[in-house]
C-alpha cells in the first residue's frame, strides 16, 4: 500500500478501506507521507466525496491519532456542545453555566478562531486573569468540584486534524462535507463526552451558506456520532445576521452576562434555552425550569464560580465595566426610515476584523475591546437618523475606516419580519423543521 495508490483510487472514485485510511492518517502524523501527496488526496476527496464508511473510518482514525480524554471519573452522563462558528456566537458562555447550574457536568474543550472573530477562549480571556490552559487532571478535577470547566484543547489531542486542516486551508478543500464532519467529530470523540450536541450555523456569516448545505452537514455529523456510539443531535440555526447584538470579544462577554441575568437579546436567550434543554435531555436528567435559573441568578452565579476557579476576576458578572473597553464609540446612523430587512453578518464581521477583533494566524494578537454592537436587527423599525450600530474602536480613524462598510451591511425596506433563529433539529430519526 502506498500513498500514490490511494490517491489514484480516490481520484478514480473508488472507496478506500479502513486500513487504507488509517495508513494515510498515520502517515500524516509521523511525516512519512509528504504534504504534497496528502494535499492531492484531500483534493481527490473534495472532488469525489467519501462514503459513510470512509468518513467514519477517517473520523475514528483521527480521534485515535492522539490523546483521548477519559471523563469516567466525573459522575453523570457528560454532554459536549459544539458550534460550527458564526458572527457574535457567544452561546457557549450562556449555555455551559446554565446547564451546570441545572446540575449537569460540563467539561468543555474550546479553541481559538481564525478569521473575523475570536473563539470562546479569546472571549474568556477578556476577563482579567482567566486561565484557559488547564492540565487534564486539573480540568477533570474542576468539573468534579464545581461542575464546569472551559479550557483549551491540549496539543496532543487529534494531531492528524492539525495536519489536514492546515493543508485544507491552503488547498481550497475546506468546504468538503466529509472532511468538515470528520474534523469536527474526531475532536468531539477525543474529548470523551457521552453525548454530543451540535449547533450548525447557516447563512452569510457561517461556514456553510445555505440551509440545505447545513442540513447535509448536520446529517453527516449526527451519523458519525451515532456510529461511534455517542447519542448526537444537531440544530441548524440562522446566521444571516449576527447572533445577538454584540460582535467582538469583550462586548460578547458583556452580552453573555446580560443573558445569564435574564436581560439579554431575545434570540440569544431563546437559542441558549433550547440548546440547554437538549443537553439536559441528552444527559438523562429531568427537565428543569431553565428560564427560572436565569432570572433567579443561578446561572450567573455558576459563571462567576467558573471565572473564580480559573483565576479570573468574578466581580465582572456584577460590574461588566471591568471588561476591556474601546476608547472610541461611533454610531452609524440610518439615512432612510423603514424596517431593517438585512444585516449582513459577514460584512459586519469583516468590519470587526478590520478593527482588530479577529486574526489570520492563531498566534496573532487580538484586540479584545473592539467590535460592533447592533442597535437594530432584522424586522426592527428604524427612522432616519437613528443608530443602526455602534462601532467600538481603538481610534477615531479606525472607526471611520469601517463606518461605510457597517452602514452598507444594513438593508432598509418598507416592511420586514424578524428572522427565526432555530431552523432544523436533526437526529437519527430524521429532520424536524422549527421555522414553520
N, C-alpha and C positions, 0 to 999 in steps of 0.2 A: 504494500500500500504506500503510495506517495501522494504528496500534496498535488502534484500535477495531474495525477489520475483523477483525484476528487474534484479538482477544478473542471476538468474536461467533462466528467459525468454530470456535474451540476449545470455546466454550460449547455449541455445537450438535453437538459430537462429530466434527468434521472433522479430518483430519490436515493439519498445516501443512507447507509446502515448506521445503527447506533455506534458500532465500533469505529466507523469512518469519522463520525462527528466527534467522538471522544479523542481520536487521533489528532484532529485539527485543533481542538481546544487545548490539548496537552502541548502541541507544537507552538501555539500562540503564547502559552505561559512560559515555556522554557527557552523560547527563542529559536528552536530548531527549524521552524518554518518561517522564512523571511517575510517581512511586511508586504512585499510586492505580490507574493503568492496569496497571502491572506486577503489582501485587497482585491485580487482577482476573484477569489472565491466569494467574497462579500458582494461584489458586483453581479456575479452569476446568480446568487440568491436573490438579489434585488430584482433581477430581470425574470428569473424562472420561478421564484417562490419556493416554499417548503411545504411538505405535507405536515399534518398534525403530528405524526410520529417523529418526523425530523425535528420539528420545533420543540417537542417535549424532550427529545434526546439532547438537543443543544442547551435547553434551559437547565436540565439536571446536571449536565457535564460542567456548565459554567458555575452553577451553585456549588458543586463539589470541588471546584478548582482552588479553593482557599478555605479559610476558617469558616466553620458554621457554628452559630450560637446554639447553646443548649439552655433553654429557659425553663426546664422542667422543675427547677428548684423554686420557681415563683408559683405560688398557689393560684389555682383557677385556670381558665381557658384564655390564652393570650390572643388578642386580635391586633393585627397590624393594619395601618391605614396608609395608603399611598395615593398621591395625586400626580397626574402626568404633567402638571405645571401650567400656570396661567398668570395673567396680569392681576396683581393685587390679591393673590391667593394666599391668605393668611389663615385658612380654615383650620389647619393643624393646631395653631396656637389657641383656638377655641375648643375644638373637638377633643383634643387629648386631655386637657384639665377637666372638661365636662364629664367625659367617660370615667376618668379616675375618681372624680367626686361621687360618681354613682357606684363606686366600689369595684370597678373592673380594672385590672392592672394594665398599664400602658407602657410597653418597652419599645420606644420609637427611635430608630436609627434614621437620620436625615442627612441631607447633603447641602452643598453649596451649588448655586445655579450659575450657568453661563448665560450670556445674552442680556435681556433687557432688565432683569431684576435679580435681587439676591434670593437665595434659598432660605429655608427655615432656619438654618444655623446662622446665616447672616442677620436675619431679623432678631434672633435671640441675642446676638452679640451687641445689638443696640442697647441692651440692658447692661449697665455698668457692672463689670466683674463676672458676668455669666460665662461659665466654662462649658464648652461643647465637647472638649476632648476628655472623655472618661475612659478609664480602663474597663475591660469587660467585666471583671469581678466587681469593680466599683459600680458600674452600670446596673448589674443584676441586683446587687445589694441595695441600691437606692430604690429600685422598683419594689423589692420586698419590703422595704421600710416605709415608704410614703406612697407607693402605688403608681409612681410615674417617673420616667426619665426620658429626656430627649437629648441625643448625643450624635456625634459624627460617626459614620461608618469607619471601622478600623481598616488600615491599609492592606491587611492580609485577607480581607473578605472579597471574594469574586474577582480575583486578579484578571481572569480572562475577559471580563466585561470591560475593564480599563483598556486593554489592548484593542479589542474590537471596536469600542466606542470611539477611540481616538482615530482609528482608521476610517470608520464610517463617516466621521465628521469631516475628514479630509478627502473623501472619495464620492460624495453625493449619494451615499447609500443609507442615510439616516432614516428615510421615510419608507422603510420596508416593514410591514406589519410583523412578520416572523422575527425579525431582528429587534424591533422595538419590544415586542412581547417577551422574548427570551431575556433581554436586558433587564426589563422591569422585574420579571418574576424570578429570575435567578437570585437577585438581591433580596427579594421578599422571602424566598425559601431559605436562603442562608441566614436570614435574621431570626429564624426559629419560631415564628408565630404558629399558633394552631389554626387560625383562620385569617383571611385577608379581605380587606375592603378597599376597593379601588375607585378613585374619582377621575374619570376620563373626560378631559375638557374638550369641547368642540367649538370652533369659531376662529375669528381673526386673531385672537390673542393666544391661541392654543397650538399645540404640536401638530394636531390634525384639524383641518379647516371645516369639515362638514360633519353633520350628524351621522350620515351613513358610514363614513370613514371611522368615526369614533365608535360607532356601534360594532363595526367589524373588529376593531382593536379590542373593545371590551369583551366580545365573544371569545377572541383568542386568549386573552388574559384569564378569563374565567375557566376556559377549557384546560389551560396549563395548570392553574392552581388545583383544579379538581383532580387532574391526572396525577398530581403529586401528593394527593391525599389531604389537601387543605380545602376546607369549605371556602369558596371565593364568591364574592358578589361585587359587581361593578355598577356604578352610576355614570351615566353620561350627563354632563352639566354644561350650562351655557358659558361661552367665553367670547361672545361678540363684543361685549363691553367689560370693563374691569369688574372683578368681584368686590362688592362693597364700594367704598368711595376712595380709599387711600391706596396710592401706588408709591412705594418707597419704604425702606426697611423700618426705621423708627416710626414713621407715620402709620405703617401697618400694625406695629405692635400696639400703638395707642388705640387704633380701631379695634383690635382684638380685645384689649382691656375693656373698652366700652361695651363690646358684645358680651363678654363674660359678666358684665354688670347688668345685662339685660337692656342696654340702651344703644346697641349698635345698629347698623343698616339692616333693613328687614330681610333682604335676600341672603346676607351673610348669616344672619340668625336662623333663617329657615333651612339653609343648606347644612349648617352645623348641627341643628337639632335632628334633621333627618339622618345624617351620617352617624351621629352619636347613637341614635336609636337602633340603627342597623348594627353597630358594633356591639351594643348590649345584647341584641338577639343572637349574633354570632358567638358571643361569649356564653350563651346559655343561661343568662340571668333573667329574672323577672323584670318586666317593664317598670321604669321609674319615671316620675314626672320631671323630665329634664328641664323644662321651662322654669319650674319652681327652683331647681338648683341654680339657675342663672339669677333669677330675681331675688332669691334669698341670700346670694353671695357665696354659696358653697363652691361653685366652680372657680370664682375669682380667688377665693382663699387657697384652693388647690394650686392655682397658678403661682401664687405668692410662695407657697411651700416648695414648689418646683424650683423657682428662682433662688430661694434661700439655700436649698440643698446643693445647687450647682454654683454657688459662690456669688450670685448676683444680688443686687440691692432690691429687696422685696417691697420697699416703700414706693416703687414705681407704680404699683397697682392702685395706690391711693393718690399718687401725685405724678401723673404722666409727664409733667414738665421736667422731671428728672431725665427724660429721654433726650437724646441729641436733637437740637432744633436748628433749622437753617436760618441764617440771619435775614434773608430776604423772602417776603411773601408777596407775590404779584398776582392779582386777579386777572383772569381772562374773561372779557365781557362779551355778551351776545350782541350782535349787530342788528338782529331782527328778532321779532317775537314769534311765538307759536308753541309747539311742543317738540321736545328733543326726540328725534326719530333714529339717531345713530350716535354712538360714542365709541369710535374705532379703537378697540383695545390695543391693537398692535401699534398704531401711531402714538397713542398715549404712552405706551410702554417705551417706545423708542425715544420719545421726548424725555422720559425719566432717565433712560440710559445716558442720553446726552448730558444730563445734569450731573451724572456720576453715580446713579443708583444701581447700575449693573456693571458687568465686566465681560471681557472677551477671553480671559485666561483665569483659571481657578486660583492662581496665586496673585492676581492683580488686586490692588486696593479698591475699596468701595466706599463711597460717602454715605454713611448710614442716616444722615439727617435729611437729605434732599429727596424730592419727589413731587408728586402732583396729587391734589385732593379734589375730587369731583364734587361740585356743588349741585349738579343736575345729572340725573340718569335718564335712560330711555323711558319715554312716557310722561316725564315731568313737564309741566308748563313752564314757559320762560318768557319774560318780557325784555324788550330791548334795553340794554344797559345793565342787566342783571349778570352776576358772575356765573359762568359755566364751570369754572375750575379755578383753583388757586395753585400757582407754581411756588414750590418751596426750593429756593436756590441758594448757592453759596455767595453769588454776587448778582448785582442788578444786570450786568451784561449777560451772565448765564441765563437768567430768566428771560431776558429779551430775545436771546438766540432761539428759544424754543416756543415762544409765545404764539407765533403764527402757526406752528405745527400743532400745538394743542388746540387752538381755535378751529383749525381746519379738520380736526378729528371729530368734531361735533356736526351733526346734520339737524337742521330745524325744519319741521314741516307744520302744516296747519293742524294736523291731528296725528297722534301716535299712541300706541298702547305699550304698557310695561312688558318686558320680556320675561318669560318663565325661566327660573334658574335650573329646575330639575326637569330633565328631558326623557331619560330612559333609566330603567332598572334591569340589569342583565344578570341572570342566574343560569344554572344548568337547565332549568325548566323552560327558559326562553327569554323574551324581551317584553317588558311591560312599559307602555307609554305613560309618561307622567305629565305631559304638557297638553293634554286634551281638555 
